[in-house]
Structures are given as C-alpha cells and as structure tokens.
Amino acid sequence: MPKVMIGCPVRNRAWVLPSYLDCLQKLDKGLFEISYCFIINDCSDASPGILARFAREGPEPVTLIFKDHQQPGGFRRGEYSFSHLAKLRNFLLQAFLESDCNYLFSLDSDILVPPNTLVQLLRDQCDMVSALVCNGHELGDPGIYNILQRGGEGSYLHIRDFPRNQVFPVDCTGAACLIKRSVIEAGTRYSGRRGGEDIAFCEAARTKGFGIFCDGRVECLHYMQEKIG
C-alpha cells in the first residue's frame, strides 16, 4: 500500500487552516496510508495551536517542525522572500526523506482539495503531477493557473489552453503537487535563484529526466489571502 506524506510550510494561516485540514480529513484514503508534516515558521496567530490540536486528535501521524527566522519579512503574498520559502520547503523534503513514504503531496495551506484528489493523482503514475489551482483571483484574471510552459530566453508563460479531461505535460507547476520519492532522492531541491521557488525545483527535476504533468480533471479552491476589513 503506498504511503503519502502531505505537508507544507505554515505561517499565519489561522484564517484558513480549519478549512484546509477539514478537506484533508475528507480525502478518499482507502488505497494508501497518510501522514502529515508541517513546517511552522514565525507565526503570530493561532496556527500552531490549530495544528497541535489536529496532531493530537487526528487518526494519522502528524509531524510539526518549528523553523523560525530572525528576519522573516512579511507573510502575505508578495511580501515574503522566495529564498526563505525555498529553505522551508527543503526542510519538508528532508523530513520526507527521513520517513518511509513513497510520495510527497506538497499542498499549500491556502488550498482546499476535493475528496478524490489523491486517488486521481496517484492513479496518474507520474513523476510529478499537480491538480489545477487558479492563481488569478487577486489579479483579476481567472485564466491564470499553477501551470507554466517555458518560453523564449528562459521565461515562463501561463498555460491558458489546456484539457480538462486528461493529464497533460507542463514545464512548471506547484501549489498542489504529488511528487514521487525518486524525484527527491535524486537531489531535486527548491531555490530562490529563479524567482518563484517552484521554478527552480521543476527545472532541476526536468534536468534530471523527470516528467512534470498536471491533471486537468482535478481542480482545487484557492484562498490566496485573508480578506481584511
């Protein structure tokens, strides 16, 4: 039976964590074992307590790792450092490698997944495969998703025309991505050198010969930031 670790860095997400964790508990899990790992960093809200209660009361194993930073910067979208976020994500990769899990489901803490997400992504049998996540709500462009193709001179363009009924190849993805252990064991890591940390991770994976895909049949709900006021 495959073993899947679900996790991400978490900072000041008390406004969405209960919904996020509720979706995780409602995932169809009949064909695999689940564990969780969260990298808690520089929280000034109730996030650590919410996660501690989840670890205490849930049926699956939960690992909580605290990694505060002396100069963490802002925590809202557009305020944080990609290089710092890359380090946090690499802490998650290390925790994964210390486990006996076969897959890492890297799922950002502001994304709500439908119940069939893991069943479908595991069925795809890809090195890396993501669910669809719309990133355009805050930008006024609902056509922007977490899937990119490489353009000229190393630039990346959002893929806007894609199938909703099958798996299709992409050059870069993230946010809700199932990753085989072999990708991480090969030394694929996050970095801020290319801007967004997912770009460097996907470039490293492609260089090592791994395929990257998205499943257009699975779409998640994305709360990009807390509504203030």
C-alpha angles and dihedrals in degrees: 000000000000118000119218127193115204119198154122142175112284128204126162097336099136089122092065107017097092090056092043093051092044089057090050091053090051095053116122102253107166096117103044145031121252134210130167136219125184126185103213113201136178096334120177096175137059096285096110091051093048091051092045090055090048090052092047098046105032125095096229128071114269125193118198117195121187116212111167122181127216092226106024098163122206123336102209123093110285094020103076130085115252091208091055091046089050090056091051091050090049089055086058091050090052092050089050092052090052089057129071094239122134097207138030116212102200103200122172114231095242095058124095114205128206116242095254095054101105095037090056097042092049090049089057091066094207128152087236125003130168136198117235115270121182111223098175103083095096092042096053091244115106090185094074113100136169092268125097139179125208114254133187122316093011097301123138129225129198113250107234103167110059139137120265095198105057150023116281134182123257134178097223137014141148143147095086107025132151110213127191117232091241091065092057095039088057089066100260108161141170123256139174094219093101097042108252109051093228091063093060092045093051093045090053091048093050091047088056091053101258122141122233122206145165127217108223091196094070120065126175132204114247123206098190097187143351115275106241122203 
